[in-house]
Amino acid sequence: MLPRYCLPYLCLLLFACEREQAGPANAPYTFVAPEHFPRVVYDFERNPVTEAGFKLGKRIFEDPRLSRDGSVSCANCHQQVTAFADPQHRLSVGVEDRVGVRNAPGLFNLAFRSEFMWDGGVVHLDFAGVPAIESEVELDNNLAVIVDRLRKDATYPEAFRRAFGRNTVTSGLMLQALSQYQAMLISDRSKYDDVFAGRNGAAFSAEEARGEAIFIERCAGCHAGPLQTDNSYRNNGLDAGNFADLGRETITHNPADRGKFRVPSLRNIARTPPYMHDGRFATLEAVLEHYAEGIRHSPTLDPRLEEPIRLTEQERTDVIAFLETLTDWAFLQDPRF
């Protein structure tokens, strides 16, 4: 029987026969910001990406020794075939099959963000993995134990020397290697990008163009610009006051932030179900139905949602067609990752 984390890759093979393999065989390992993206936030002068650093970060990302019992790695919940989201679980699943409290989101374009996690509780990419490492329901470990394990490995010290010029393993260098890998997870080659940037003679179909017009009018206030998010925190009407998860308030301790979560990027959205911070919606159709009929009012509800977003069946079809253009097949198949 295939391991649970291998099954999604079978689906990707169905597309590989029909689509050109993305990226050259010897793709570069230097961070290059897409011209149509906003400014980079991550400080690459302090931690420049190198091939050795990137490959070390990828190795650590995929190493189950990061977990307490050696059973799961970062890659278990973040798989390339689904834009580094978790295609199989509504909530994250960690050691001993312990179930977390939030959905594992996709990982891409992280170098353009200054806050991470659904509640913004991490404010630097270098530390984005620490909450998962320390969470009892995820990796259930600590940095000191991980560093000791890697130091005892016969090959890791040399890999650190090639990446950082030091024949030693430290938690700081480990986190920097992870950042080099994650910062390179750039998604900028979708059909949407080609149309936005005027590349490759790309053009939307009539259905996609209608969907884009509806999206700009009804959705782009939150899912803005080429990153498809304004990076704000909003209560989008999932619950009516009795919040099982306080969201952003957990970090700010401000009741005005109760039930607010980071506005996720819609890039690759068609490949990253389930949706919302708790994965409660299995399909894009269910998400649109929520905004039409399911919004629940509470004191912190986003004002934009005081009125529901009702669309005809044709309009829903058009919007989903537009959302499909945000799928970056080249990113999902990039052999570097």
TORDOMAR-269924 format. One record per residue (C-alpha): residue number from 1; x, y, z. Coordinates in nm, 4 decimals. Layout:
% TORDOMAR-269924
seq=NUM, c1=X, c2=Y, c3=Z
...
This chain:
% TORDOMAR-269924
seq=1, c1=0.0000, c2=0.0000, c3=0.0000
seq=2, c1=0.1273, c2=0.3471, c3=-0.0841
seq=3, c1=0.1967, c2=0.5819, c3=0.2085
seq=4, c1=-0.0771, c2=0.8424, c3=0.2550
seq=5, c1=0.1494, c2=1.1227, c3=0.1374
seq=6, c1=0.2211, c2=0.9518, c3=-0.1967
seq=7, c1=-0.1351, c2=0.9239, c3=-0.3237
seq=8, c1=-0.1729, c2=1.2836, c3=-0.4549
seq=9, c1=0.1275, c2=1.2350, c3=-0.6817
seq=10, c1=-0.0649, c2=0.9769, c3=-0.8817
seq=11, c1=-0.3092, c2=1.2527, c3=-0.9760
seq=12, c1=-0.0283, c2=1.4771, c3=-1.0939
seq=13, c1=0.0917, c2=1.2101, c3=-1.3358
seq=14, c1=-0.2379, c2=1.2354, c3=-1.5212
seq=15, c1=-0.1612, c2=1.5975, c3=-1.6016
seq=16, c1=0.2068, c2=1.5457, c3=-1.6779
seq=17, c1=0.1283, c2=1.3623, c3=-2.0014
seq=18, c1=-0.0689, c2=1.6578, c3=-2.1297
seq=19, c1=0.1468, c2=1.9446, c3=-2.0079
seq=20, c1=0.5061, c2=2.0342, c3=-2.0816
seq=21, c1=0.7351, c2=1.9657, c3=-1.7892
seq=22, c1=0.8040, c2=2.2967, c3=-1.6176
seq=23, c1=1.1451, c2=2.4475, c3=-1.5645
seq=24, c1=1.4820, c2=2.3634, c3=-1.7181
seq=25, c1=1.6669, c2=2.0567, c3=-1.5970
seq=26, c1=1.9268, c2=2.2749, c3=-1.4239
seq=27, c1=1.7033, c2=2.5501, c3=-1.2898
seq=28, c1=1.8846, c2=2.8356, c3=-1.1120
seq=29, c1=1.9053, c2=2.8530, c3=-0.7353
seq=30, c1=1.9089, c2=3.2314, c3=-0.7101
seq=31, c1=1.6072, c2=3.4251, c3=-0.5893
seq=32, c1=1.4646, c2=3.6468, c3=-0.8631
seq=33, c1=1.1544, c2=3.8507, c3=-0.7846
seq=34, c1=0.8865, c2=3.8480, c3=-1.0566
seq=35, c1=0.8654, c2=4.1878, c3=-1.2220
seq=36, c1=0.4917, c2=4.2229, c3=-1.1644
seq=37, c1=0.5120, c2=4.1395, c3=-0.7911
seq=38, c1=0.5372, c2=4.3899, c3=-0.5033
seq=39, c1=0.8642, c2=4.4505, c3=-0.3208
seq=40, c1=1.0421, c2=4.1653, c3=-0.1467
seq=41, c1=1.0164, c2=4.1627, c3=0.2325
seq=42, c1=1.2697, c2=3.8926, c3=0.3196
seq=43, c1=1.6288, c2=4.0116, c3=0.3726
seq=44, c1=1.8345, c2=3.8155, c3=0.1192
seq=45, c1=2.1467, c2=4.0172, c3=0.1944
seq=46, c1=2.1586, c2=3.8510, c3=0.5352
seq=47, c1=2.0661, c2=3.5065, c3=0.4019
seq=48, c1=2.1225, c2=3.4800, c3=0.0251
seq=49, c1=1.9941, c2=3.1697, c3=-0.1501
seq=50, c1=2.2630, c2=2.9324, c3=-0.2763
seq=51, c1=2.2235, c2=2.5932, c3=-0.4380
seq=52, c1=2.3784, c2=2.4220, c3=-0.1361
seq=53, c1=2.1596, c2=2.6173, c3=0.1064
seq=54, c1=1.8438, c2=2.5529, c3=-0.0947
seq=55, c1=1.9108, c2=2.1785, c3=-0.1191
seq=56, c1=1.9918, c2=2.1587, c3=0.2507
seq=57, c1=1.6647, c2=2.3381, c3=0.3314
seq=58, c1=1.4703, c2=2.1011, c3=0.1089
seq=59, c1=1.6328, c2=1.8017, c3=0.2766
seq=60, c1=1.5431, c2=1.9321, c3=0.6236
seq=61, c1=1.1886, c2=2.0153, c3=0.5089
seq=62, c1=1.1437, c2=1.6519, c3=0.4044
seq=63, c1=1.3217, c2=1.4936, c3=0.7031
seq=64, c1=1.0849, c2=1.3146, c3=0.9471
seq=65, c1=1.3479, c2=1.3446, c3=1.2206
seq=66, c1=1.2083, c2=1.6913, c3=1.2806
seq=67, c1=0.9176, c2=1.5202, c3=1.4569
seq=68, c1=0.9432, c2=1.3715, c3=1.8047
seq=69, c1=0.8876, c2=1.0122, c3=1.6939
seq=70, c1=1.0363, c2=1.0399, c3=1.3444
seq=71, c1=0.6998, c2=0.9783, c3=1.1797
seq=72, c1=0.6193, c2=1.3036, c3=0.9971
seq=73, c1=0.8029, c2=1.5881, c3=0.8268
seq=74, c1=0.7050, c2=1.9336, c3=0.7088
seq=75, c1=0.6404, c2=1.7796, c3=0.3683
seq=76, c1=0.3662, c2=1.5557, c3=0.5050
seq=77, c1=0.1355, c2=1.8559, c3=0.5404
seq=78, c1=0.2856, c2=2.0631, c3=0.2577
seq=79, c1=0.3017, c2=1.8757, c3=-0.0729
seq=80, c1=0.4114, c2=2.0238, c3=-0.4024
seq=81, c1=0.1332, c2=1.8611, c3=-0.6038
seq=82, c1=-0.1149, c2=2.0846, c3=-0.4180
seq=83, c1=0.0976, c2=2.4004, c3=-0.3948
seq=84, c1=0.2448, c2=2.2782, c3=-0.0664
seq=85, c1=-0.0912, c2=2.2461, c3=0.1047
seq=86, c1=-0.2399, c2=1.9276, c3=0.2533
seq=87, c1=-0.4749, c2=1.7605, c3=0.0015
seq=88, c1=-0.6001, c2=1.4888, c3=0.2331
seq=89, c1=-0.6910, c2=1.6404, c3=0.5687
seq=90, c1=-0.9306, c2=1.9100, c3=0.6794
seq=91, c1=-0.7079, c2=1.9803, c3=0.9806
seq=92, c1=-0.3348, c2=1.9179, c3=1.0073
seq=93, c1=-0.2323, c2=1.5704, c3=1.1221
seq=94, c1=0.0881, c2=1.5247, c3=1.3213
seq=95, c1=0.2677, c2=1.2660, c3=1.5307
seq=96, c1=0.0614, c2=0.9650, c3=1.6372
seq=97, c1=-0.2075, c2=1.0889, c3=1.3977
seq=98, c1=-0.2932, c2=1.3715, c3=1.6366
seq=99, c1=-0.5342, c2=1.6158, c3=1.4756
seq=100, c1=-0.4542, c2=1.9870, c3=1.4855
seq=101, c1=-0.6901, c2=2.2821, c3=1.5048
seq=102, c1=-0.6279, c2=2.4478, c3=1.1680
seq=103, c1=-0.5924, c2=2.3594, c3=0.8021
seq=104, c1=-0.2398, c2=2.3447, c3=0.6597
seq=105, c1=-0.2253, c2=2.6257, c3=0.3990
seq=106, c1=-0.0266, c2=2.6312, c3=0.0770
seq=107, c1=0.3293, c2=2.7624, c3=0.0841
seq=108, c1=0.4379, c2=2.9995, c3=-0.1915
seq=109, c1=0.5527, c2=3.3597, c3=-0.2392
seq=110, c1=0.6583, c2=3.3693, c3=0.1258
seq=111, c1=0.9435, c2=3.6142, c3=0.0615
seq=112, c1=0.6808, c2=3.8822, c3=-0.0023
seq=113, c1=0.5153, c2=3.8472, c3=0.3372
seq=114, c1=0.6041, c2=3.9877, c3=0.6775
seq=115, c1=0.3556, c2=3.7817, c3=0.8821
seq=116, c1=0.2809, c2=3.4102, c3=0.8792
seq=117, c1=0.0285, c2=3.1562, c3=1.0084
seq=118, c1=-0.3498, c2=3.2021, c3=0.9970
seq=119, c1=-0.3320, c2=3.4454, c3=1.2898
seq=120, c1=-0.0081, c2=3.6274, c3=1.1999
seq=121, c1=0.1637, c2=3.4927, c3=1.5071
seq=122, c1=0.5047, c2=3.4665, c3=1.3365
seq=123, c1=0.6628, c2=3.7802, c3=1.1942
seq=124, c1=0.9724, c2=3.6424, c3=1.0192
seq=125, c1=1.0084, c2=3.3648, c3=0.7643
seq=126, c1=1.3070, c2=3.2179, c3=0.9519
seq=127, c1=1.0760, c2=3.1283, c3=1.2405
seq=128, c1=0.7697, c2=3.0209, c3=1.0427
seq=129, c1=0.8354, c2=2.6512, c3=1.1051
seq=130, c1=0.8958, c2=2.6765, c3=1.4788
seq=131, c1=0.5278, c2=2.6661, c3=1.5873
seq=132, c1=0.4774, c2=2.3423, c3=1.3921
seq=133, c1=0.7947, c2=2.1929, c3=1.5429
seq=134, c1=0.6841, c2=2.2751, c3=1.8968
seq=135, c1=0.3119, c2=2.2015, c3=1.8612
seq=136, c1=0.2005, c2=1.8911, c3=2.0508
seq=137, c1=-0.0394, c2=1.8034, c3=1.7697
seq=138, c1=0.2105, c2=1.8560, c3=1.4877
seq=139, c1=0.5819, c2=1.7662, c3=1.5173
seq=140, c1=0.5872, c2=1.7760, c3=1.9005
seq=141, c1=0.9599, c2=1.8416, c3=1.9240
seq=142, c1=1.2096, c2=2.1171, c3=2.0032
seq=143, c1=1.5050, c2=2.2700, c3=1.8209
seq=144, c1=1.7689, c2=2.1341, c3=2.0577
seq=145, c1=1.6620, c2=1.7742, c3=2.0003
seq=146, c1=1.6523, c2=1.8232, c3=1.6235
seq=147, c1=1.9980, c2=1.9830, c3=1.6136
seq=148, c1=2.1386, c2=1.6928, c3=1.8170
seq=149, c1=1.9888, c2=1.4429, c3=1.5737
seq=150, c1=2.1282, c2=1.6206, c3=1.2696
seq=151, c1=2.4734, c2=1.6538, c3=1.4251
seq=152, c1=2.4839, c2=1.2771, c3=1.4754
seq=153, c1=2.4034, c2=1.2164, c3=1.1097
seq=154, c1=2.7153, c2=1.1310, c3=0.9091
seq=155, c1=2.6287, c2=1.3675, c3=0.6223
seq=156, c1=2.4524, c2=1.6702, c3=0.7659
seq=157, c1=2.7612, c2=1.8548, c3=0.9032
seq=158, c1=2.9235, c2=1.8493, c3=0.5591
seq=159, c1=2.5975, c2=1.9721, c3=0.4007
seq=160, c1=2.5962, c2=2.2643, c3=0.6458
seq=161, c1=2.9607, c2=2.3372, c3=0.5609
seq=162, c1=2.8793, c2=2.3547, c3=0.1892
seq=163, c1=2.5813, c2=2.5792, c3=0.2559
seq=164, c1=2.7216, c2=2.8121, c3=0.5211
seq=165, c1=3.0980, c2=2.7564, c3=0.5380
seq=166, c1=3.0765, c2=2.6033, c3=0.8854
seq=167, c1=3.1204, c2=2.2356, c3=0.9604
seq=168, c1=2.8587, c2=2.2473, c3=1.2348
seq=169, c1=2.4845, c2=2.2240, c3=1.2784
seq=170, c1=2.3033, c2=2.4995, c3=1.4678
seq=171, c1=1.9349, c2=2.5814, c3=1.5040
seq=172, c1=1.9891, c2=2.9254, c3=1.3492
seq=173, c1=2.1542, c2=2.7857, c3=1.0367
seq=174, c1=1.8920, c2=2.5134, c3=1.0124
seq=175, c1=1.6142, c2=2.7737, c3=1.0113
seq=176, c1=1.8031, c2=2.9818, c3=0.7544
seq=177, c1=1.8351, c2=2.6795, c3=0.5264
seq=178, c1=1.4616, c2=2.6180, c3=0.5567
seq=179, c1=1.4042, c2=2.9834, c3=0.4635
seq=180, c1=1.6243, c2=2.9547, c3=0.1555
seq=181, c1=1.4145, c2=2.6635, c3=0.0355
seq=182, c1=1.0778, c2=2.8178, c3=0.1213
seq=183, c1=1.1670, c2=3.1597, c3=-0.0202
seq=184, c1=1.2302, c2=2.9969, c3=-0.3558
seq=185, c1=0.8755, c2=2.8595, c3=-0.3696
seq=186, c1=0.7652, c2=3.1295, c3=-0.6116
seq=187, c1=0.4350, c2=3.0900, c3=-0.7924
seq=188, c1=0.4234, c2=3.3364, c3=-1.0831
seq=189, c1=0.3703, c2=3.1298, c3=-1.3989
seq=190, c1=-0.0052, c2=3.0750, c3=-1.4124
seq=191, c1=-0.2258, c2=3.1771, c3=-1.7045
seq=192, c1=-0.3385, c2=3.4685, c3=-1.4858
seq=193, c1=0.0252, c2=3.5821, c3=-1.4592
seq=194, c1=0.0758, c2=3.5566, c3=-1.8335
seq=195, c1=-0.2320, c2=3.7709, c3=-1.8983
seq=196, c1=-0.1463, c2=4.0151, c3=-1.6175
seq=197, c1=0.2121, c2=4.0589, c3=-1.7364
seq=198, c1=0.1347, c2=4.0418, c3=-2.1092
seq=199, c1=0.3417, c2=3.7264, c3=-2.1640
seq=200, c1=0.3253, c2=3.4446, c3=-2.4143
seq=201, c1=0.0325, c2=3.5974, c3=-2.6015
seq=202, c1=-0.2015, c2=3.4752, c3=-2.3283
seq=203, c1=-0.5658, c2=3.5832, c3=-2.3199
seq=204, c1=-0.8651, c2=3.4847, c3=-2.1107
seq=205, c1=-1.1514, c2=3.2945, c3=-2.2669
seq=206, c1=-1.4903, c2=3.4671, c3=-2.2692
seq=207, c1=-1.5921, c2=3.2695, c3=-1.9599
seq=208, c1=-1.2690, c2=3.3538, c3=-1.7750
seq=209, c1=-1.2972, c2=3.7222, c3=-1.8696
seq=210, c1=-1.6521, c2=3.7397, c3=-1.7357
seq=211, c1=-1.5330, c2=3.5702, c3=-1.4176
seq=212, c1=-1.2485, c2=3.8166, c3=-1.3794
seq=213, c1=-1.4884, c2=4.1119, c3=-1.4094
seq=214, c1=-1.7120, c2=3.9680, c3=-1.1370
seq=215, c1=-1.4088, c2=3.8883, c3=-0.9227
seq=216, c1=-1.2733, c2=4.2422, c3=-0.9512
seq=217, c1=-1.6099, c2=4.3866, c3=-0.8520
seq=218, c1=-1.6967, c2=4.1490, c3=-0.5676
seq=219, c1=-1.3769, c2=3.9852, c3=-0.4388
seq=220, c1=-1.0668, c2=4.1900, c3=-0.5190
seq=221, c1=-1.1138, c2=4.4218, c3=-0.2221
seq=222, c1=-0.9586, c2=4.1466, c3=-0.0082
seq=223, c1=-0.7877, c2=3.9263, c3=-0.2667
seq=224, c1=-0.5909, c2=4.2077, c3=-0.4218
seq=225, c1=-0.3060, c2=4.2425, c3=-0.6702
seq=226, c1=-0.0768, c2=3.9772, c3=-0.8146
seq=227, c1=-0.0336, c2=3.8104, c3=-0.4754
seq=228, c1=-0.4129, c2=3.7687, c3=-0.4564
seq=229, c1=-0.4299, c2=3.8909, c3=-0.0961
seq=230, c1=-0.4153, c2=4.2225, c3=0.0874
seq=231, c1=-0.2476, c2=4.0423, c3=0.3828
seq=232, c1=-0.5127, c2=4.1675, c3=0.6228
seq=233, c1=-0.7049, c2=3.9756, c3=0.8900
seq=234, c1=-1.0820, c2=3.9557, c3=0.8542
seq=235, c1=-1.3864, c2=3.7843, c3=0.9985
seq=236, c1=-1.5648, c2=3.6422, c3=0.6958
seq=237, c1=-1.8777, c2=3.5272, c3=0.8738
seq=238, c1=-1.7994, c2=3.1646, c3=0.9455
seq=239, c1=-1.9322, c2=3.1776, c3=1.3028
seq=240, c1=-2.1700, c2=3.3912, c3=1.5032
seq=241, c1=-1.9914, c2=3.4840, c3=1.8222
seq=242, c1=-1.9205, c2=3.1436, c3=1.9803
seq=243, c1=-1.5766, c2=3.1103, c3=1.8230
seq=244, c1=-1.3990, c2=2.7808, c3=1.8770
seq=245, c1=-1.0865, c2=2.9550, c3=1.7453
seq=246, c1=-1.0360, c2=3.3208, c3=1.8385
seq=247, c1=-0.8032, c2=3.3770, c3=1.5425
seq=248, c1=-0.6085, c2=3.7013, c3=1.5409
seq=249, c1=-0.7248, c2=3.7853, c3=1.8941
seq=250, c1=-0.5026, c2=3.5027, c3=2.0180
seq=251, c1=-0.2050, c2=3.7171, c3=1.9143
seq=252, c1=-0.3225, c2=4.0732, c3=1.9785
seq=253, c1=-0.5468, c2=4.0059, c3=2.2810
seq=254, c1=-0.7797, c2=4.2623, c3=2.1283
seq=255, c1=-1.1486, c2=4.1592, c3=2.1233
seq=256, c1=-1.1856, c2=4.3592, c3=1.8016
seq=257, c1=-0.9784, c2=4.0869, c3=1.6330
seq=258, c1=-1.1989, c2=3.8000, c3=1.7471
seq=259, c1=-1.2711, c2=3.5526, c3=1.4702
seq=260, c1=-1.0394, c2=3.7245, c3=1.2240
seq=261, c1=-0.7966, c2=3.5237, c3=1.0133
seq=262, c1=-0.5410, c2=3.6087, c3=0.7480
seq=263, c1=-0.6883, c2=3.6631, c3=0.4030
seq=264, c1=-0.5292, c2=3.3762, c3=0.2088
seq=265, c1=-0.3870, c2=3.4114, c3=-0.1378
seq=266, c1=-0.6150, c2=3.2643, c3=-0.4023
seq=267, c1=-0.3227, c2=3.1512, c3=-0.6144
seq=268, c1=-0.3538, c2=2.7809, c3=-0.6923
seq=269, c1=-0.6864, c2=2.7875, c3=-0.5105
seq=270, c1=-0.8436, c2=2.5209, c3=-0.7316
seq=271, c1=-0.5682, c2=2.2788, c3=-0.6245
seq=272, c1=-0.5754, c2=2.3466, c3=-0.2493
seq=273, c1=-0.9030, c2=2.2283, c3=-0.0967
seq=274, c1=-1.0358, c2=2.2183, c3=0.1681
seq=275, c1=-1.0912, c2=2.5860, c3=0.2349
seq=276, c1=-1.0927, c2=2.8298, c3=0.5292
seq=277, c1=-0.8720, c2=2.8204, c3=0.8391
seq=278, c1=-1.0485, c2=2.5059, c3=0.9593
seq=279, c1=-1.1010, c2=2.3441, c3=0.6209
seq=280, c1=-1.4777, c2=2.3370, c3=0.6620
seq=281, c1=-1.5566, c2=2.3749, c3=0.2900
seq=282, c1=-1.4558, c2=2.0983, c3=0.0516
seq=283, c1=-1.5219, c2=2.2792, c3=-0.2778
seq=284, c1=-1.5106, c2=2.6230, c3=-0.4346
seq=285, c1=-1.8834, c2=2.5920, c3=-0.4962
seq=286, c1=-1.9351, c2=2.5551, c3=-0.1209
seq=287, c1=-1.7247, c2=2.8667, c3=-0.0601
seq=288, c1=-1.9361, c2=3.0720, c3=-0.3006
seq=289, c1=-2.2511, c2=2.9353, c3=-0.1374
seq=290, c1=-2.1209, c2=3.0525, c3=0.2010
seq=291, c1=-2.0763, c2=3.4080, c3=0.0759
seq=292, c1=-2.4231, c2=3.3985, c3=-0.0795
seq=293, c1=-2.6287, c2=3.2372, c3=0.1965
seq=294, c1=-2.4099, c2=3.1315, c3=0.4874
seq=295, c1=-2.2600, c2=3.4486, c3=0.6363
seq=296, c1=-2.3163, c2=3.4631, c3=1.0107
seq=297, c1=-2.3182, c2=3.8015, c3=1.1786
seq=298, c1=-2.1048, c2=3.8911, c3=1.4801
seq=299, c1=-1.9556, c2=4.2167, c3=1.6139
seq=300, c1=-1.6290, c2=4.1729, c3=1.4229
seq=301, c1=-1.7789, c2=4.0693, c3=1.0866
seq=302, c1=-1.6024, c2=4.2400, c3=0.7970
seq=303, c1=-1.8190, c2=4.5336, c3=0.6830
seq=304, c1=-1.7809, c2=4.4245, c3=0.3216
seq=305, c1=-1.9847, c2=4.1169, c3=0.4033
seq=306, c1=-2.2824, c2=4.2848, c3=0.5663
seq=307, c1=-2.4510, c2=4.2246, c3=0.2331
seq=308, c1=-2.4176, c2=3.8728, c3=0.0899
seq=309, c1=-2.2428, c2=3.8082, c3=-0.2400
seq=310, c1=-2.5136, c2=3.6420, c3=-0.4465
seq=311, c1=-2.4289, c2=3.5203, c3=-0.7943
seq=312, c1=-2.6288, c2=3.3434, c3=-1.0607
seq=313, c1=-2.5303, c2=2.9901, c3=-1.1577
seq=314, c1=-2.3622, c2=3.1245, c3=-1.4706
seq=315, c1=-2.1742, c2=3.3857, c3=-1.2690
seq=316, c1=-2.0497, c2=3.1183, c3=-1.0286
seq=317, c1=-1.9319, c2=2.9088, c3=-1.3221
seq=318, c1=-1.7521, c2=3.2105, c3=-1.4665
seq=319, c1=-1.5845, c2=3.3017, c3=-1.1371
seq=320, c1=-1.4574, c2=2.9468, c3=-1.0877
seq=321, c1=-1.3268, c2=2.9487, c3=-1.4460
seq=322, c1=-1.1294, c2=3.2615, c3=-1.3587
seq=323, c1=-1.0018, c2=3.1050, c3=-1.0366
seq=324, c1=-0.8753, c2=2.8110, c3=-1.2400
seq=325, c1=-0.6462, c2=3.0522, c3=-1.4282
seq=326, c1=-0.4631, c2=3.1088, c3=-1.0990
seq=327, c1=-0.3312, c2=2.7511, c3=-1.1094
seq=328, c1=0.0435, c2=2.7569, c3=-1.1682
seq=329, c1=0.1133, c2=2.4201, c3=-1.3278
seq=330, c1=0.4807, c2=2.5068, c3=-1.3752
seq=331, c1=0.5139, c2=2.5615, c3=-0.9992
seq=332, c1=0.3347, c2=2.2378, c3=-0.9169
seq=333, c1=0.5741, c2=2.0430, c3=-1.1399
seq=334, c1=0.9005, c2=2.2356, c3=-1.0914
seq=335, c1=1.1678, c2=1.9650, c3=-1.0499
seq=336, c1=1.3660, c2=2.1773, c3=-0.8042
seq=337, c1=1.0960, c2=2.1467, c3=-0.5414
